């Protein structure tokens, strides 16, 4: 039954984008065989499942919606060995505690036992305690050369505002990446980022990172300029590239991405400068399109304003 449901799911996805074609009229979203076989825990025990997949021909960075992502078996549940891995996922999907047993039985089979509302509440309490202990862990003697910051918005509304989780990832001098913090904030305000950084300091993080990478959120940059004044800044190239591509027609995206990659992937400053010179005509196009598309009386004046 699960295999049949997966086949229906991928076919519905392909049919949804049947009108998306290339220059010669061929479909860009097509069926592409199966992923390697994996075992999924069900009410009758582990069941081998080969998940169907779809392929997107010529997908660009702003076309992630064309990519097939199964809602029946999310990526992090493909190798589920414990029923408890499903509980937080269902909780985040809005399934109430009283309805959890029925939802799990539908997924794993009627033979699933021990999933009363009380047991689900106990599981959630354990996870909350583990998270609280993780938030208070010692960061003494820790040093991170680089940090990456971003705010992740969720559609769940708990207090009238969309939930936003501020995430900070650090990289040590030997290249090991670690999640430093995951903190709920009021959008991406300076106050929320300041509270996150001050919490890390209270855990023993004394040495400021050499470099911070983030998007255009002014709240983050204002916060670190006060908390870590010696830290250097760098805008995230993924967000930067998305801003540029948003000002260009799709027919230019492939060449534009190649030009941008030549800049930030250059092995030296000299090569990066040459790549920037080659992309100067791209900046002119971005500026011209932004000028003509801006509302009357609010015309942007410089290329820097466009790219930002």
N, C-alpha and C positions, 0 to 999 in steps of 0.2 A: 504493500500500500504506500509506503514511504517513497519507494522508487517511482511509482506512478505519479505521486503528487509532485515530485521533483521535476519529472518530465513535463507535466502540465505547467508548472511554474515557469520553466525556461521557455517553453513555447509561447506562453502569454507575453513574456518579455519581448521575444523576437517579433511577435505580431504587433505589439504596441509601437515598435519603431520600424514597421515595414515601409513607411514612406521616407525613411532616411536613406538616400542613395548617393552614389558617387557621380563623377562627371559623365560616366557612360551609362548611368541608370541602374547599376547593380546595387543590390542591398549591401549596406555596410554592417548591419547587425545580423549575424548568421550563426547557426548551430556549429559547434566545434568539438564534437566528441564528448569525452568524459574526463574528469579528474581522476587521479589514482584512487583505487579502492581504499575505503577506510571503514572502521568499525564504529557503529553508533549504538549506544546503550538503549535498549527498549525494554518493555515489560516482559518479553520472553527471552531476554539476554542480549548479548552483542550480535548485531546484524551487519554483515558486510554491505556497504552501499557505495555505488559508483555515481557520484554527483555529475549531472550533465552541465556543460558549460557553453557559453556563447562567446563569439569573437567579434570585436569591433575593428573594422578596417580603417586605418588612418585616424585613430582617435587622438584628439588633442587634449591639452590639460583642462580646458573648460568644457569638456564633454564627458565627464565622469558619470553623468546620469545615464549614458548609453551602456555602461558596463553592467553586466548581470551579477547581482549579489543576492544569493538565496536568503530569503527570510525564514525558510523552514530549517535550514542548517547554516547559521552564521559561521564565518571562518573560525572563530574561537571555540566553536562547539563541535567541529568535525571529528575531533579525537576525544570527545567527552567520555571519561571513565567513571564519573561520579554524578549521581542525580543532582547533588547540591550545586553543580556548575550551571544547571538550568534555572535554579531558583532566583539568583540575582538578575539574570537576563529577563525572566518573566516579570520580576518586580519593576525593572526599569521600563518595561513595555506597558506598565499601568495595571497589571493583574493584581487584584486585591488579595489579601491574605486568605480570606474565606474561599476565594475562587481558585486558589493555587493548586489544591489537590485535584480538582476537576481538570484544570489545564494540563497538569503534568500527566494525569492518567490518559488524556487524549493523545499526548505526544509519546509517552513511554509504555502505555498499555494499562489495562485494568488491574494487573497483578501488582502494581506498585503499592507498597504499604508504608506506613510510618510517616505519612506526609500530611498530618492534620494541621490545622491553623496554628496550634500551639507549637508544634515542632518547627514550622516555618519561622515563627516569631523567634524561637530560640536560635535558629541558624542566623537570622539577621542580627540578633544581639551579639553573637560571637563575632561576626564580621565587623560590626561597629566598634567593638572593643579592640579588635586587631588593628583597625584603621586608626583609632585614637592612640594606641601604643606606637604605631608607625609614625604618627605625626609628632610624637614626643621623643623619638629616638635621638641619640647623641650624634652630633655632627662635628664633635671636637676632633682636631687634627685632620679634618677633611679639607681638601683644596680642589677647586674646579677651575680648569683653565678657561672653559667656555660654558655659557649657559644659553639655552634657547627658551623663549617665552612665548606663550600664546594663550588666548582665551577661547574656550570651547563652549558654544551656546547650545542649549537644549530646548526642545519645544515644550517640555514639562513646565507648567506654571504652578508654583506653590504659594506665592505671595503676591500674585498680580503681575510680577515681572518675570521675564524669561530667565531660567536658571543659567548661570554662567560659571564655569569652573576654570580657574586660573591654573595653568600647568607650567611648571618650570623643570627643565631637564638640564643636567650638568654633565660635562665630560671632564674626566681627570686627565692628568698629564700623559698617561699611557693610553689614552683613547677610549677608556671604558665609560659608557653612558649610564647614568642613573637618574631615576625620577626623584627630584628633590622635594617637590611639593605639588599637591593637588588641593586647591583651596577654593571654596565657593566665594564669589565676589559679586558686587553690584556692577554688572557689566564689566568693563575693563578700566575702572576709574583709578586715579592716582592713589586714592586712599586704600583701595583693595589691594593693589600691588605693594604698597608700602607695608600694610599689615602682613602680607605674605613674607616679604623680605625680613621684616623685624622678627617674625616667628622663627625663621631660619637662623638668625643671629642668636636668638635666645636658646636655640638648640646647640650652640657652640660653633657655628660657622663664622669664623673670625676673618678669614682672608677673602677679599673681594675677587671675583673672577677677572681674568684679563680682558675678556671680550664678551659682550652680550648681543644676542641676535634676536630680533623680533620684527613684528609687522609695523604698520604706521600708527599704532595706538599710542597717543600722546601720554596717556596715563602711565604706561610702563616706563617710557623714557624719562618722564618727570620724576618718577619714583626712584629709579636707579641713579639719577643725577644727584640726588640728595643722599641716598643710602650708600651708594658705591661711586663716589665722584671720580675715582681713579680708573674706573672701568671704561673701556672703549666701546663704541657703539657700531653696529652693522645692521642694516636693513636686511630682512629675509628676502633672498632672491626669488623664492617661489611666489611670495606676495607681490614682489616687484614686477616679475614677468607677467603675472596675471593682470596687473594694472595696465601694463603696456598693451598686452594682447586685447584687452577690453576696448581699446581705442582704435583697433585695426579691423579691417574686414577679414573674414575667416580665410579667404584665399591667400592672405599674407602670413597667416599664423605659423606655418611650417618654416618659412625662411626667417621670420622674425625670431622664433625660438632658437634657431640655429645661431643667429647673430648674438643673441643674449647669452647663450651657452658659451660661445667663443670668448666672451668677456670674462665671465666669472669662473670659467674652467681654465683660463690661461695660466701657464706655469710661471710667468714672471710679469712684473709691472709693465715692461716694454711691450710684451705680446698683448697684454690687456689694452694698452693704449692704442695699438694698431687695430685691434678688434673694434674699439670704440669709434675710431676714425671711419672704419668700413660701415658702421651702423649709423653714421651721422644722417644719412638720408632717411633712415627709419624714424629718427627723432623728429625730423621735419614733417613727415607724414602724420605722426601722432599729434604734433602741435596743430597742424592745419585742420585735422578732423575734429579735434577738441574745440577749436575756435568756432568752427561752423556749427557744431552741435550744441554749443553752450547757449542758454537762454539770453535774450536781449538784455543788455545792461549788466550781465554777469560774465562777460567774456574773460577767459583765463589769459594771462599776459605772458607767461614764460613757460619754457619747456619743463622747468623744474616743478611748476605747479601741476602740469599735466601728468608727469610720471608719478608724482607723489600721490 
